Amino acid sequence: MKQLKILYGYRSACVKNATGIPVFVKSIFEELKKNEDIQLRITGCFMEYVPKRPYLIFRFIPLFYYSLYLPLKLILGKYDFYIENDYFFIPLWKPKRTKVITVVYDIGLILFDNIQTKKITKSWRWKFIRSMKNSDIIVTISQSSKKDIQDYLHSIGMKDKPIYCMYCDAQLVVPTVDKMEETLKKYSIQNDYFLFLGTLEPRKNPLNMIKAFHVFKKSDSKDTKFVFAGGKGWLYDEVLQYIKDHHLEDEVIFTGYVSEEEKYFLLKQAAAFVFLSIYEGFGIPPLEALKLGTPVLLSDIPVFKELFEDSVWYATENDIKDISYKMNEIMMNTQPKDAAKVIEKFSWEKSANILMGIINKEVKQ
């Protein structure tokens, strides 16, 4: 049997501090390359090293890559499939021979107007529609996200796009040396703490987390802190202002980016992991916390109910009293929830097998 030639979009996995989408892209690739029935090649890594400068030449390079270089590479390489992992496949023309599989993690920028800047939101929506027109198959990372994508595509007249779902997994790096005390000391953590892990941005709902924590502190006898681990993304000034106005500077700790080993220790030691997103396509950080036996508090949104079932606590993401109540409940509850059955649902190997099943189905048609 002739080997299928697959070109795999690897650009986002070339970043140094890989989290979220880069982890997905890298992990699925590592599983796919074990398959001896395919010829797998990557593309896009050099794009990560294009300087982010306003000069015309640097603005032209991405345009040249996506519109000309990529379709030519697919044609000259005689690829059977191209897997686009960064949402957007927008060439000047679509190669007829190649089936395009586009991975869409979520459509938060379609459903919400206020989770990014207006400029980025407008540009994203325009590119997304073009990309969907150029895609033969769409893959996403939860049934909840699949429904959102399906409903949206139907609303704009694209009812014939096949959409499939495959889950993510959490891939924790287990430290070889116990540096728990060293990590906590580095970030001046001396008490029990709630932990949030991720980029500080509107969709992660940081302001309501802080407001609920402020209410929680009024009845807290353990001097519990709130640790935010991860980079500061965008539109977070209101969060910092609230902390300043309510004198919470000594109660909230921002670590900035943490290494994989530090993340492991912070997750392991946390009194609870708090992740109250208003919208997600999946949610790798909560799964990481569950794998380490840490109690998890999530927003009561469909995707989390689908993924994590009854293995976590839930709160309404915009209800400050409900969130603070659940914080208290977790701190007083000594009986952990059973997460074993939920954790078994997720595997990079299973997801890669689903992707190969989709590809093989297309070949047979």
DAQUIBEL-V334805 format. One line per field, one symbol per residue. ss: DSSP state (H for helix, E for strand, - for the rest). A space follows every 50 residues. Layout:
ss: ???
//
This chain:
ss: ---EEEEEE-HHHH------HHHHHHHHHHHH-----EEEEEE-HHHHH- -----HHHHHHHHHHHHHHHHHHHHH----EEEE--------------EE EEE----HHHH------HHHHHHHHHHHHHHHHH--EEEE--HHHHHHHH HHHHH------EEEE--------------HHHHHHH------EEEEE--E -HHH-HHHHHHHHHHHH-------EEEEEE-E----HHHHHHHHH----- -EEEEE---HHHHHHHHHH--EEEE--------HHHHHHHH----EEEE- -HHHHHHH----EEE----HHHHHHHHHHHHH-------HHHH----HHH HHHHHHHHHHHHHH-
//
